Each structure stands twice: as structure tokens, then as C-alpha cells.
Amino acid sequence: MCTVVFLRRPDHDWPLVLAANRDEMAGRPWRPPARHWPDRPELVAGIDELAGGTWLGINDRGMVAGVTNRRDSLGPDPALRSRGELPLEALDHADAAAAAEALGALDPAGWRSFNLFVADDRDACWLRSLGPGRAEKIEVMEIPEGISMLTALGLNSADSARTRRFLPLFEAARPPEPGAGDWGDWPALLARRDHESGAGPADAMCIATDRGFGTLSASLIAVGRPDERGPRVLWRFAGGPPGEAEWQDVALAAVRG
């Protein structure tokens, strides 16, 4: 997954809304979000069939976790563990605060560089690892209130042409109101293929290149305040480039909208 947009509104009935485009090589096999792991029956996530992990998932407690590569780290390293394991490990925890503490204590030498995020209706953090030999520990940082964008270069990075181009557009856009079934301007923004002047197709929101790398799927997720029946979560998923693939509801069963 290459781009995640967060909207944090602590006093709102839906405190967390996020949008994500997954960018990957087209030949890497995957399946849409579902309960793919018999040993982890409480989570719903897309599955990377090559390594068995995920790029984005939700657990029945209403927590969301996902991972992105950092720049120049696309693809696996046979000597290291798959980064797709990290969201699965995060989703084993009861909430985002516990997940951030646990995963922040991992040894960064086990994986290629990554950005990981964990979020629920109360807390949201992102974790940055520069990879083996680059840093002694994984950094844990809060995702602030309002709109933020996570790319391969980090959160709200001025070095990212995608962030410079699209973060202001998300900030100015009509925001989602998930309780009314309204995702605002976000689906259209996820489908944008324009880019900053002087940048290239890989700096668009929805990526298409001539080397087989591009946007393979997209997600819209909202986490509401729990009620007497438990967590409330909505997940809309497009199983192809946004703007081309149809948006569909992910069956969450144990968590509700």
C-alpha cells in the first residue's frame, strides 16, 4: 500500500476515517479483504498470496492497521521477514495504543524499511523503520487531528510530490459523513491520475505505469464510536483502480456500521 489519508475528528460520531490506495506490481497475487486466517478468526484483511500477509486490515475490536513500503524498498528480501506480517501482529492487540507499544519494541533488523499505522476510535499512530543497519529502533509517532497523508516518504512529508499535490486537495474537499452513507469527495480524489508539474505518473493518487506497477485496489474505512452492541466500522473496497472498479461493502460481520 502506498498512500493512506487520515481524517481524525475526536469529537465526531465517526472519529476516524481513512482512504487508502494500494500500489504494487500487477503480477503479485492477492485476494480481497475477508477472514483468510483460521488462526486469526477475529480479523478481516486483504491477503498477499505470495507471502501470506496483508497490507490493510481490521479486527473485531474496531482497530485498523496497515503497512507501506518506504522509498526504494519494493519487493521481498529472502533474508528478511515479510512486512505483511506486521499488520497481522498489530491486529492481535486489543487497541491501537497497545499495538503501537508492542510493535515499536520490535527489532527493526527483521524487515526491510516500512511505515506502519495503527488506529481506532481513540488513538492513531504511525511507526517508521528505516530497515536493517539504518536505525537502532522503530520510531512511534502520533497521527495528529485533522487531515494527514502517509506515503513511502512518511507522514505529511514535504519531500513527497504526491503529498504536496493532494494533501491540500483533501483538506479542501467535502469530507466523508459515513453515518449518512456519504464518502464526500474522497472516492473521486483517490481516482485522480494527474500529478504535480515536473513529477511523473508514479506521483499521482491512482498510479498507472508501463512497467506493471500501479494502483491495484482502494479502500474507504470509517471507525465510529462504539455503542452498547460494540464497535462500529464500515469498509468500502474497490478491487481494482478507483474510478474503474466498483466500490463494494466488505463483510465485517462482528463489527457494524
N, C-alpha and C positions, 0 to 999 in steps of 0.2 A: 504494500500500500504506500502510495507516495504523497498524498495530500489529505489532510484532515482539517476541517473547520469546526471550531467550537463556539457555541454561544452559551455562556454561563449567566444565569439570572437567578440568584439565590432566593429572592422573594417571590418568584413567579411560581405558578402551579406546575410548570414544567421547567425545573431549574437547569436542566442540561439538554441541549440539542446539538447534534453533530452531523456533519456531512463528510463523506469520505469517498475518494476515487482511488481504486486500486490499479496501479500501473505495474505491468510485469511483461515478460516475454510471452508471446501468444501461444507458444508450444508447450508451456508448462501446465500440466493437467490439474484441474481443480473442480470442486463441486460447490454449489451454493450453500448458504447457511442452513444448518439442520443439527440434530443431535447425533453427530457422527461417531462419538467416542463412548463405547459401552462402559469404560472405566471412569467416565466423567459425565454421568447422565444429567447433571444439572446445568450444562452449558449448551448454547446454540452458537455455532460459528461456521464460517466457510472453511473448507478443508483443502489444503495443498496436498494433492495426492502423491507428489514426488517425495516430500519429507514427512508428511503426516501431521504437520502443524497447521496454524491458521494465521491470517493477517488481521482478523477482527472478530470479536465475539461478545456475547452477553451471557451472564449467569442468572439463575432464578432468583437471586437476591437483588437484581436490578443494577449490577455493576457491568460496565463496558471496558474492554481492554483491546488494544491493537498495537501493531508494530510497523515501523517503516525502516527501510534501509537508509543509511546515510550515503552521501555522495561517493561515487566510485567504489561501491561495495555490493553491486548487484550480483546475485548468484551465490551458490553454496561454496563452502570450503570443506573438503572431505576430512580435514584435520580438526574441524570445529563442530559444535552443535548447531542445529538449525535454529534460526531466530524465531521461526514459527512456534517453537515450544514456549516462548516467553509469555504470550497472551494466555495460553492454556494454564501455565503455572500461576499467573496473576488471577485468573478466574477461579482458581481453587480457594481463594480467600473470601472472607465474608464481606469486605468492603474495600473501597479504594485506598483508604489510609493504611490498612493492614497490608494490602498488596504492595503499595509503594515502599513501605518499610522493609518487607521481606525481599523484594526483588532488588531494591537498592543495595542490599547486603551481599548480592551475588558477586562472584569473581568475574570481572569483565573479560578475562583471558579466554573464557569458554566460547565466545561468539564473535563473529565479525561485528563491525560497528552498527549501532542501531539507535533509533528513537522509539521508546515505548510509552504508551499513555494508559492510565487507569482513571476511571471517573465513575461517579454515581451521583445521586441527588444532593449530596452534601460537599464532596471533595473532588478535586481533579488535579492530577499531577502528570508531568512527563519526565521520563528518565532518559538520560543521554549516556551512551557508552561509546567511546572512541575506538574500542577494539583492542586486541592483544598488543601489549607493549606501548600503548599510547597514553594510558591513564591507569592509576592505581585503583580507582574505584568508579562506580557508576554514580553519576550526579542525579539528584532528585530535586525537581523544581515544581512550584505550583503553576497551574494554568490560571491566569487572572480572570476576574469577572469581565463580561463583555465578549467581544469577538476576538478570536485568535486563530492563527493558521499555522499548522505544523507541516513542514516539508522535509526533504532529506537534509536540509541545512539547519534545521532546528525550528523553534517556535518564534514566529514573527520576525524572522531573520531578514534584515535589510540586504543581505547578500543574495537572496533568492529573487530572481526575476518574476517568478510566479507570485510570490508574496507581494512584491511591490505592485504588481499589476492588479491582483484580485482581492487582496485584503481590503483596500478601500471600497471596492465594489460590494463586498459582503457587508461591510459596515454601513453602507448607504442603502442596502437592499431592504425590501419589505420582509420582516422577519417571520419565521415559521410560528404558527399557532397550532401545535399538534392536536390539542384537545378538540379543535374545530375541524380537524382533517385538512388543514391548510399549511402547506410547507413553504408558503411565501414565494420569493424569487429564487430560492436556493436550487431547485431542480434545473432551472434554466442556466444558472451560473455554473453548475457542475458540468454542463454540456458545452461550455464555451471553448472554442478552438483557436481563438485569437491569442496573441501574446504581445509582450512589451516590444516596442521598437528596438531592433538590434538583437533580440533574443530569437529562439527558434521554436519549432513545434513541440519540443520536449518541455517548454516552459509555459504551455497552455494549461488550462484546467483539465480538459479532456485531450489526451495525447494520442496522436497517430503518426507513426514514423514508417520509413521504408525498410527498416531493419527488424521488423517483427515485434518491436517494443511498443506498448501502448496501454491505454486505459481499458481494462478487461471487465470491470464491474464498478458499481457505485452503491452507496448506502446512505440512507437518511434515518437517523436514530433519535428518539426523544425519550428521556427519563423523567417521569413525573414524581410528584410527592406520593409516597405510599399512603394507602388508606387502610381501613380496617381489614381488608382482604389481602393486603400485601403490596409488593412492588407494582408499579405501572410502567411499562416500557412499550414503545412502538418501534418497529423496524420495517422500513421500506427498502426493497432491494431491486436493483436493475442488473440483470445477468449479462450485460454487455455494455458498450459505451453509452453513457447517459445521453439522451437525445435521440438514440436509436432503439435501445432495448426498452421494453415495457417495465414500468415500476410495479412491483407486487409486494404484498404484505408477507413477511416472514412469520411462519407459525411458531409462536413462542410458548403457547400452552400455559406453563406455570406462571408466567408474568403477563400482565394485562395492560391494555390501553385504557 
